Amino acid sequence: MRFRRARLSVKRAIFIFILTVLFSVSAFAQENSGEIVEPQPSSNEFVSDGCTWFPDGNYRDCCVVHDREYFAGGSSKERWRSDKKLFRCVWAKPKFYNKVIAPIMWLGVRVFGVPWLNTKASWGFGKKKKSSDKISKQKKKQS
């Protein structure tokens, strides 16, 4: 009985430690979170907010490149490569917490970046924005 309690308390301690690290990293990793407008060769409408739904840290440049690739969209292989490139870029940064953040960020973009979610951070969001703009312009012309 004592062994089970000890094992349970170790699991709780590990869980609390991981949460503490994640929250402290997000608290100290914040940089300016204003939107950056960067032109892309195929579109001048590209806008990046840095690391969407994640604190901006010393890896913000990785997120902006990743946003540019998500804006353009493409095949599922291209999405996989883009997410892998984000992981490697964040992992390569010099701070210790980047080794913790990289897999969490990778998992987040794999789960929440799917094209059918139709969010501002889903794969190919620039194409969806353009098509919705065309539809709204057509509706204005009709009325």
C-alpha positions, 0 to 999 in steps of 0.5 A, a space after each residue: 500500500 505504501 509503495 502505491 502511495 509513494 509511486 503516486 506522489 512521485 508522479 504528482 511531483 513530476 507533473 508539478 515540476 513539468 507544469 512549473 517549468 512550462 509556466 516559468 518558461 512562458 512567463 520569462 520567454 515573452 517578447 513583443 507580441 505585436 504583429 509583424 507584416 512581412 511580404 512573401 513573394 507570392 502574396 503581399 497579404 502575409 501577416 505573422 503574429 509570431 508563435 500563435 497561441 504560444 509565448 514568443 521567445 528566442 525562437 520567434 523567427 522560427 515561428 515567423 518562417 513557419 507562419 509563412 509556410 502555413 500561409 502558402 499551404 500545399 501538400 501534406 508532405 510539405 506541412 510535415 516538412 514545415 512542422 519538422 523544420 519548426 521543431 529543429 529550429 526551436 530545438 537548435 536555439 541556445 536556451 535550455 528550455 527550448 529542448 522542452 518547448 520544441 516537442 510541445 510546439 511540434 505536437 501543437 502544430 500537428 494537432 491544431 494546424 490541420 487544414 479542416 479546422 479553418 482557423 487563422 493558424 491552420 495549414 493554407 490559411 492564406 488561401 482560405 483568406 483569399 477565397 473568403 475575400 473573393 466571396 465577400 466581394 462577389 456578394 457586395 457586387 450582387 447587392 
